Amino acid sequence: MDKILRIDVGAPGGPAAKTEALGTYAGLGGRAMTSTMVAKEVPPSCHPLGGANKLVIAPGMLSGSAAAISGRISVGCKSPLTGGIKEANSGGQGAQVMGRLGYAAIVLEGKPADDRLYKIIVNKDGVTIEPADELKGLGNYATVEKLAAKYGNKVACITIGQAGEMKMSAASVAFTDVEQRPTRHAGRGGVGAVMGAKGIKAIVLDDAGMKMRQPADPEKFKAANKAFAEGLRKHPVTGEGLPAFGTNVLTNVVNEAGGYPTNNFKTGQFEGASKISGETQAALENERGGEGSATHGCHRGCVIRCSGTFYDKDGNFVTKQPEYETVWAHGGNCGIDDLDVIAQLDRMDDDFGLDTIEMGATIGVAMDAGLASFGDGQAAIKLLQEVGDGTPLGRILGNGAAVTGQVFGVERVPVVKRQSMPAYDPRAVQGIGVTYATTTMGADHTAGYAVATNLLGVGGSVDALKPEGQVELSRNLQIATAAIDSSGMCLFIAFAILDQAETFQALMDTISGFLGKPFTADDWGTLGKSVIDNELAFNKAAGFTAKDDRLPDYFKNEALAPHNVTFGVTDEELDTVFNW
């Protein structure tokens, strides 16, 4: 990847494309590229939906190569939801195709002169930009269907749905999967709203005629990549649990641990958990059958294959297998124990272009406000339809849990930096509470997945119910995660590289073989720290202080059943997370 594609959406006569050399961005990928570019080029005080903000889309360092499970892509900007820097991460085919096309980043910048929509087509011959008025108001599924009819069934598509067009703060950016379905999303932080503000409905990536990216040291790369893939296959989580049951294998685990937020974070266990668990879900998917039912990869080259495909009782495709956080958000958090309802909500989120975590948390807050009853699946569907329709209520809900709580006077709103907490209660999983409080991204489990060590015993063991050791755990995981997000690797490799020293070394050797120069554990740590340092500097300039690195008070004051525990990590300890 040797070039950057910049699209000036406010150019005279319509959006204009310019290709340039990497310059000072050489060697960066994924989150390292998005956060470095946003920190360098976006004024921290700018309005997120204004012309000064930029949307940066970047495949990982290894994307487009033969490196196993290297198909993650990053989308970065100033977040309309948090007001700080944002990197949202996605699977799908986008990273591999964009990498093979040779682009290290696609940057949308400037302010449109009118409200027209455009589509960008990138192939081996260059870039064209065309009006996309025929796509206006369409969901992601209909949008991709029209794009595939015109550009073929082998292209990868990056699109927004109605939520992005309406510039909602919960709007996502969709990426097509192997079957050319818009089921993979850069979901968090409202990145879809920024794409909508730039007037770009779709980016079509066609790598026909392009070759796979080649390593600088082919022999070293091939041997290391093989060892790395073998390490993933032999780990019980990445080689057995995730392929068999998907990420939703966590429902029973977290529920039994008493850390499963139920009915808008009121208790830590859900009576209906067994009805929506990964085991139940996989059994239902296998019973109904269909291609890729319980085990499926979201992009080519995936070794873990933790995704799946959800069909209805009549064998019709509904959505990709809803992931754990989605099942929790639309399930236990809202008191809903019906997988078919949850799958329908997931399909609606993907089609409208919405973050499933933010919307599930938002509906939970709306239920607390009395707009619906906990457990009422049909009411949840109606609320989500309001968002897709853009009604006044839908506009409120589509801007997330913090706005919804403010409008309806709800005190229990589980957000940090205005972004909703995912599926782990920080009182019962205190390490993830540190991550929620301190990450630059707003509450985000992927930023430093302490659940692995707190509950699963991966990479050691730190008591989930006690504050001791949680700061160091979160700090180390946040550093490692920033590096993983920059490499293009899936975050789930962390299970294997934390437990297997030889698999971690194989990853370092894979990177070294690809780059053709030494790459060590120290380089890995330096990479992760440099990414976070850029993000911290941006947020500080945007007005964030230590007071923003806090959980809502009720997590410190309200004991969570069944363990009757509160969040015990002190503010003084939280302020030391980024001391390096």
QUITA-V530015 format. One line per field, one symbol per residue. phi: phi as a letter, one per 40 degrees, with the letter a starting at -180 (. if undefined). burial: I if it has 24 or more other ideal C-beta (glycine too) atoms within 12 Angstrom, else O. A space follows every 50 residues. Layout:
BEGIN
phi = ???
burial = ???
END
This chain:
BEGIN
phi = .babbbbccbcdghdbbabbccfccdgcafccccccccccbbcdcccdbc cccbbbbbccdbcgbcdcfbbcbbbbacccccgbcabbbacgcdcccccc cgccabbcagbccabcbbbbbbacchbbbbdbccccgcccccccdccccc bhcbcbbbabccccccgccbcbbcbccccgbcbbbcccggccccccccgb cabbbbcdgbcccbccbdcccccccccccccccccccccbccccbgccdc dccccccgbccbffgcbbabdcdccbccccccccccccghcgdcbabcac gcccfccabbbcccgccbacddcdccccdcbdcbgbbbccccccccccdc ccgbcccccccccccccccgcacdgccccccccccdcccgcdccccccbh cccccccbgcccbcbbfgbccccaccccbccccccdcbdccgdacccacc ddccbbgcghabdccbccgcccccdccccccdcdcccgccdccddccccb dccccccccccccccgadabcccdccdcccccdccccccccchcbdcccb cddcccbbcccccfbbcbcccccdcbdbca
burial = IOIIIIIIIIOOOIIIIOOOOOOOIOIIIIIIIIIIIIIIIIOIOIOIII IIIIIIIIIIIIIIIIIIIIIIIIIIIIIIIIIIIIIIIIIIIIIIIIII IIIIIIIIIIIIOOOIIIIIIIIOOOIOIIOIOOIIIIIIIIIIIIIIOO IOOOIIIIIIIIIIIIIIIIIIIIIIIIIIIIIIIIIIIIIIIIIIIIII IIIIIIIOOIOIIOIOOOOIIOOIIOIIIOIIIOIOIIIOIIIIIIIIII IIIIIOIIIIIIIIIIIIIIOIIOIIIIIIIIOIIIOIOIOIIIIIIIII IIIIIIIIIIIOOOOOIIIIIIIIIIIIIIIIIIIIIIIIIIIIIIIIII IIIIIIIIIIIIIIIIIIIOIIOIIOIOIIIIIIIIIIOIOOIIIIIIII IIIIIOOIOIOIIIIIIIIIIIIIIIIIIIIIIIIIIIIIIIIIIIIIII IIIIIIOIIOOIIIIOIOIIIIIIIIIIIIIIIIIIIIIIIIIIIIIIII OOIIOIIIIIIIIIIOOOIOOOOIIOIIIIIIIIIIIIIOOIOIOOOIII IIOIIIOIOIOOIOIIIIIOIOIIOOIIOO
END
